[in-house]
Structure formats: C-alpha cells, structure tokens
Amino acid sequence: MPDTVLLCYCSCPDAASAQAIAEALVGERLAACANRLPGIRSIYRWQGEVTTGSEELLLIKTTGGRFDALKARLLQLHPYEVPELVAVPVARGHEAYLEWVRANAAG
C-alpha cells in the first residue's frame, strides 16, 4: 500500500557511507528521515566465513509508494555487494508523525 509508513534498516560499513546515503535519500525525498546509529557490531556469514565487523545502522522512514525508488537509489550508493535493506510496515504510531513521514517522502 503506497501510504503505509515503512521503517527500513540498512547497515553501512562506516559513518561516511551512512551519512552520504542518508543525505541522498532524504534530499531526494525518497525518505522523510534517516537516523544513524553508530557503534554496532555485526556477526554474519559472508562467502562461507563467519565475519565480525563494526558498522553503522540507518533507520530510514519512508512509505510503501517510495520504497522501490529508495531501494534502487540505495543500491546505487551503497558500497556493499549485497547491502542490507529490510522494510517493516509501521502498524501504529503517533498519527501526526506518520502524516509528516508521508508528506516528506512524497514524490
């Protein structure tokens, strides 16, 4: 549904890439807001090996109607071969805030 507010998770390898991605997505109105959470530690399997690394997590707020464009742009900007992008629909929230997200992620 195009008006559904989505909370998207995206891990980035460093502050510079997280900042660049967040600024592009918000600047291009693909997202209303992106929060940077530094200092996360990720443990994951990559190319048959278990790897641990420092990352920065982006929490990106957008809408269902903007998700495909956001995804395409994020894949252009992200340095990882297979970037994390997980979108979770927001079931409930402060309606004024959800309307703000809808208005500011409008194409």
ABEGO torsion letter per residue (X at the ends): XAABBBBBBBBBABAAAAAAAAAAAAAAGABABBBBBBGBBBBBBBGGBBBBBBBBBBBBBBBAAAAAAAAAAAAAABABABBBBBBBBBABEBAAAAAAAAAAABX
